[in-house]
């Protein structure tokens, strides 16, 4: 009878300790997720500002120049396509864009 009592008390203490251990594990996981979110939140906010800035750019002035290719005769457009003028223009514009973006980063202004 006394042995059953002590077994029950030990079982209750063991269950309480197991509950506290589970509580500690759950609290640690919650804090870990909080730290992860705290690390990702500034990046998310910066990307929100960047997307807002990109959407705010007015490119309506460029729409008038897009029809310039269609006003050229078909033979000239064909020759320009064979010469790779479109790809060359894209490479030049991309190079200028990369250079301008690198100018915005501190300590990257190499010789400019």
C-alpha positions in Angstrom: 0.0 0.0 0.0 2.8 2.4 0.9 4.7 1.3 -2.2 1.7 2.2 -4.4 1.6 5.6 -2.8 5.2 6.4 -3.4 4.9 5.0 -7.0 2.0 7.4 -7.6 3.9 10.3 -6.1 6.9 9.6 -8.2 4.7 9.2 -11.3 3.1 12.6 -10.6 6.5 14.3 -10.1 7.8 12.6 -13.3 4.7 13.8 -15.2 5.1 17.4 -13.8 8.8 17.4 -14.8 8.0 16.1 -18.3 5.4 18.9 -18.6 7.9 21.5 -17.6 10.4 20.0 -20.1 7.8 20.2 -22.9 7.0 23.7 -21.9 10.7 24.7 -22.1 11.0 23.1 -25.5 7.9 24.9 -26.8 9.1 28.2 -25.4 12.6 27.7 -26.9 11.0 26.9 -30.3 8.8 30.0 -30.1 11.8 32.2 -29.2 13.8 30.7 -32.1 11.0 31.6 -34.6 10.9 35.1 -33.1 14.6 35.5 -33.7 14.3 34.2 -37.2 11.4 36.6 -37.9 13.3 39.5 -36.3 16.2 38.8 -38.7 14.0 38.6 -41.8 11.7 41.5 -41.0 14.1 44.4 -41.9 14.9 42.7 -45.2 11.2 42.4 -45.9 10.6 46.0 -45.1 13.4 47.2 -47.3 12.1 45.1 -50.2 8.6 46.6 -49.7 10.2 50.1 -50.0 12.1 49.0 -53.1 9.0 47.6 -54.8 7.1 50.8 -53.9 9.8 52.9 -55.5 9.9 50.7 -58.6 6.1 51.0 -59.0 6.4 54.8 -58.5 8.7 55.2 -61.5 7.0 56.9 -64.4 8.0 55.3 -67.7 5.2 56.8 -69.8 7.7 59.1 -71.6 9.4 56.0 -73.0 6.2 54.7 -74.6 6.5 57.2 -77.5 9.9 55.8 -78.5 8.7 52.2 -78.6 7.0 52.7 -81.9 10.2 53.9 -83.6 11.1 50.4 -84.7 7.7 49.8 -86.3 8.0 53.0 -88.4 11.2 51.6 -90.1 10.9 49.6 -93.3 10.9 45.9 -93.0 14.2 45.5 -94.9 16.0 47.8 -92.5 14.5 46.1 -89.4 15.6 42.7 -90.9 19.2 43.9 -91.5 19.4 45.5 -88.0 18.2 42.2 -86.5 20.8 40.2 -88.5 23.5 42.6 -87.2 22.4 42.0 -83.6 21.6 45.7 -82.9 18.9 44.7 -80.4 21.2 42.5 -78.4 24.0 45.0 -78.5 21.7 47.8 -77.3 20.4 45.5 -74.5 24.0 44.7 -73.4 25.0 48.4 -73.4 21.9 49.4 -71.4 22.5 46.6 -68.9 26.2 47.7 -68.5 25.2 51.3 -67.9 22.5 50.1 -65.4 25.0 47.9 -63.5 27.5 50.8 -63.4 24.8 53.2 -62.0 23.7 50.6 -59.4 27.3 50.0 -58.3 27.7 53.8 -57.8 25.0 53.6 -55.2 26.8 51.1 -53.1 29.4 52.7 -50.7 33.1 51.7 -51.0 32.5 50.3 -54.6 33.3 53.5 -56.4 36.4 52.2 -58.1 38.0 55.0 -60.0 34.8 57.0 -60.6 
